[in-house]
Amino acid sequence: MRESDEKYGRWHLAGADDRASLVKRVLGEGRPVIGDPKTVARSCQGIALDLATRRYRFYGCALSMPRAGAAHRESMALHLAGLPGWEGWDVAHAWGGDEELRSLVVPGLPSGPVQVDPVDMYVASRDYWFVGWDPEGRTITVRHDESIADTFAGATCLVSVIDDDTTLTHWQLNNTIAPLLAHQGEPMARALAAEPPYPLASESAVTDGAVIDVRERRLRYWTTDIVPRACLARMRETWPGWQVERLSWSYLGHLAAIGQRPAELTMTDGELLDVRWDDELITVRNRARDALPAAPHDLVAPQVLVVDRW
């Protein structure tokens, strides 16, 4: 195995010519990896090619990620896999980042220590828009508009909880989801229930999310951030007996998992173009959205009552 660093290297390869050029350069100029490659400095983006098994993994940091970033990465992977020269290859985004790339080419690498720094749960702001919560009537009262929280809550994360009785409740948080889930563990569902819920956030409002299915003991998360293996291992420890998995297609998959597809909450093609998506990736994303299976059960979400409309 050989590897090479580039200060301004691209995090994706467009086709067979790009792949051949990179392989030639790395084989000619790259350094051999001796021992544990984890000793090499980390990067904010990278590529791994396994020529024997025809696997291609890439990742890019979130520093300049467009809105709906997780879905953008998945759309890019499907788009690249369909380009000439990638037939027969397994192409995917490396959600584990640099560590995942290294484990691809050096199987059996040990993960880092399973530890996560303490993470407090921060509910998003209720200033200006929130009026009240009626738990018996399961009604959230807000000012001005059903989606007003998207403007004023300032949330980064959407968490939806499916309870034993098939009730569905949402909370908006100011957290990155993976470290939060790993630290808080299974008691997080009870901690959320002690807080008034929120309306369902729109796709443009959040970057992270999770669906906590108490009935099925199934935890699904999505995020634009890299999730190291140690963090994922800790998540499985703190949610014992739960099925823990990344949720495909981020917010779109989140909606499908809770059996809802309200079109007004997802970004339009025009909105995606405005935040640097291109037509090819929008087409890939829309096809994936339309093919997502919806949850097979009817879930009862809180009603949203609006007062003082604009």
N, C-alpha and C positions, 0 to 999 in steps of 0.2 A: 504494500500500500504506500502511496506517495500523496503528499498534500502540499498546497501552495497558498500563500496569502496574497491578496490584491487590495490595495487601499480603496480603489473605486470599482471593485468587481461587481458584476451584475448578479442578482440572486435568481435569475431564471435563464434557461437556454431555449432559444427559439426553434431549434431543429437539429437535424443530423450534422449540418456544417458547423454549427456552434459547438455541438458535442465533440466532434472530431478535433476541432481547434483547441478546445479546452484539454482534452485528453493528451494531445500532442505536447501542449505547453507544460502540463503538470508532469508528464513522464520525462520530459527533457529538462525542466528546471526545478521541479518540486523536490522536496526532501523526503527521504524514507522515514516512515514512522517506526520507531523502535521502542518497544515497551508500551506503556500506557499513554495513548495520544491525548488523554485529558490534561496532560501537563502543558500542552500548547495553549497559548492565550485564546480566550473566547473572542468571537466576532459577533457583530450585530446582524450579519446575514451570511448565508453560506449555501453550498451545493455539495451533494455527495452522489457519486456514480458508482454503482456496483456492476461492472461490465459482465461478470459471470452470470448473475441472476437477472440482469437487465432491469435494475431498479434505479430510479432517479428521485432523489429527495431534495427539496430546497426550502429555505425559510428566509424571511426578511423581517427586520425589526419593525416595531410599531411607530417609529419616529415620524414617518411621513405616510402613514397608512390612510387610505381614503375612508370615508364614512362607510359603514357596513363592512368593516375591514375583514372580519373572519370569513364572510361569504365571498369577499373579493379574492382571498387566497384560495378557497376551494374552487371558485370559478376559473382562476388562473391555472390550477392543476388540471382540470378537465379540458380547458382550452389547449394547453401544451400537449396533453396526451393525444389530442386529435390532430396535431400538426404532422405533416409528412416527415418521416424519419424517426417517429416515436412508436411505430407499430410494434406491438409485442412487448412494450416496456410498461412497467408498473410505475406510474408517475403520481406523486402526492406531495403535499406540503408537510414539512417536518414540524409538527406542533411541539415537539420536545426540543426544538432549536439545535444548537451546536452539539449538545450531548446526544441527541438522536442521530445526527449525521455520523458521529464517531462510532456509535454502537452499530450502525448499519454496516460499516466497513470493517469493524473489529468486533464481531459478535462476542457476547459474554462479558463485556465490560462491566465492572461493578458500579452500582450507582453510588451517589454521595450519601452521607449520613441522613437518616430519615428524621429531620427536624424542621420545624416551621416556627418562625418568630410569632409571638402573640399578635393577633389581629382582632381589634375591636370591630363590632358591627356598627356602621354609621347609616342611620336612616336618612333619606333625602329630606330637604327642607319642605316644611308645610306652610311656610310663610306666604301670605297673600291669597293663595288659591284654596286652601283647605278650610271647610266649614265644620264638618263633623262626621262621625261614624256611628251608625245605629246597628249594633251587632245582632239584635233580634230580627230586625227587618232586612239585615245585610244590605244596607244602603250607605254609600259614600256621598256626602253632599259637598259640592265644589262650587266655586264662583266662575261665572262667565262662560265656560265651555267644557265639554267632556274631556278634552285633551289638554286642559290648562296646565296640568302638572308637568307636561313635557317642556313647557316654557319656563316655569318658575321653580320646579323641584331641583333642577340641576343634577339629576341622577346619572350615574354611570352604569348601573347594574340593575337588572330586572330579575326578581326571584318569584316564581309561581309555585304554590303549594297545593297539591291535590290531597285532600284529607280522606280519612277512612270512609266517610259518607258521601264521597264524590263531590264535595264542595271544592271550588277553585278560588284561591285568593292570591292577590299579587302584592308585592312590596317593591319599592324602589329604594336602592341603597347607593351610597358613595363608597364603593369598595371595588377591588379587583377580585373576581369570584373565586379563583382557585385557592389562593392563600386563605381566604375567609372560610371556605368549606373545609380546608385541611385543618385549620385551627379550631373552629367552632364545633365541628362534628355534628352528630345526630341531634344534640340538644338545640341546634340552630332553629329547627322548625318550631319548637316551643317558644323560643325567644322572639321569633317573628310574630307569633300569635299574640304576644303581649302588646304589640304595637298596632295602632290603627292601620288598615290596609290602604293601598293606593289603587288608582285606575291602572289599567293595562297600558304600559308605556309603548310608544311607537318605535319603529325600527331606527329612526334617525336620532332618537334621544339617548340610546344606551349602547355600550360597547361590549358588555358582559352579561351573562345570565345563567340561570339554572332552573330546572324543573324538578321539584322535590315531590315524588309520588310516595306518600306515606303508606297508602294501601298496598302497593306492589313492592315497597322498599327498594325503589329505583331512583337513583340520583343521576341526572344528566346535566352537564354544564357546557358552556361555550364561552370563549374569550378570545380577544385578539392577542393576548400575551402568550409568551412561551411558558409552558408548564413543565418544569424539570421532573424527572422520574421520582426524585425524592419527595417532591410535593404531592405527586399522584399517589405514591405509596402511603404517605401520611394520611391522605384523604380516605384511602381504603381502610386504614386503621381506625380512624375516628368515626367512620360510618360502618361499623361491623355488621355483617349480614346483608348489606345493601349491594345492589348491582350499580357500580360506578362507571360511567362512560362519558366520553365527549359527545355532545349533541351535534350532529351534522347540520350544516347550513345555518348555523347560528340562530339569529332571530326568526328566520323562516321555519327552521326546524322546531324552535320553541313554540311557535304558533301551532304547528302541526301536532306537537306532543300534547297540547292542551285542547285539541279539537276545535281550534278557532282559526279562521282565515279572513279577518276583516280587512278588506283591501285598503281602507283609509289609513290603516296603521303601518302599512309597508311602503317603502320608498318607490316612487314611480320611475320610469325610465328616464324622464327628464331630470329628476332629482339626482339620479345616479350619474348622469352625464355631467351635471354641475359639480360633482365632487370627484371628478377625474376617472370615472369608469369609462371604458370604451364600448362600442356597439357589440363587439364579439363577446365580451365578458357578460354584458347585460343579457344577451341571448342565452348564453350558457346558464346563467343564474335563473332566468325565468323558466327555462325548461326543467331545471332541477326543482324549482318551487312547485311547479304544476304536477310533478311526479311524486312529491312527498305524500306519504300516507297520513291521513288524519287519525287522531285517536278514536278508537271504536266506541267510546262511551260518551254520554252527554254529561258535561260538567256544569255545575251551577256557580256562576261568578257573581260577585256583588253588583247591584245596580248602582248607577251613577246618577245622582240628582243634581241638576244645575239650578242655581239661583243667581239673581243679578246678571242675567245674560247681557252680553255686549250690546 
